[in-house]
Amino acid sequence: MNEAWSNLRRFTQARIALGRAGHALPTEALLEFQLAHALARDAVHLPWDIEAFAAQVRASGADCLILATPVADRSEYLRRPDLGRILVAESRERLRHRAMAQAEIDVVPIITNGLSSTAVERHGMPLLQAVLALYRSHGFRVGPVCLAANGRVALSDDIGSALRARVAVIVVGERPGLSAADSLGIYLTYAPRIGNTDAQRNCISNIRPPEGLSYEIAAAKLVYLTEEAIRRQLSGVELKDELLPLLEPAGD
């Protein structure tokens, strides 16, 4: 095997320099591939224990609401992405009544399992704790943590508009690949309303320490983007993440 390719394996989880046995993969590489494929399938099809997650959120001292989409099960979630973008009428009305009874909120945090229940179970709570702590230290008025199983990114528009939040932030399990089945993504939308497009959102992806982005850096990026979105009254392609130089170690 080419030594240069073998050396590159130290820097990536991508399947490179696997070697070969005749015209096929070595047994070890084949078994690793099959395991990764099984983990990816499990991440997609496993249901999310939303009640247990809500109990953890409340135990941390945060206000928490469990909402619902029209999706009946994981099979329908995969076949009908449109249903994962909206709330059932009862959940939407709950939020509207909540909005009338509370002060204005700057940001509403939302969590859904999306395409990886594994990611939310593994990383959801520590990420949420890092985000809420930083939001509070920066003086943001944070709404209730909204949990909704089987949601898509655009669900944040329905939730955010019903609560009249200035910014909606949704944490979602990302589509698993064959090198990562437990990655979380965060999507931020200023002035959430039904009909927004993905061009109006900012995304922070690959949150899955230690291999991916850490909770602390993801939270710092999110708070920076939230501050800028509110200050400039926009989000998406017009709002760039310029925080990276501030997070890198200073040069000598």
Order of alpha helices (4+ residues) and beta strands (2+ residues): alpha-alpha-alpha-beta-alpha-alpha-beta-alpha-beta-alpha-beta-beta-beta-alpha-alpha
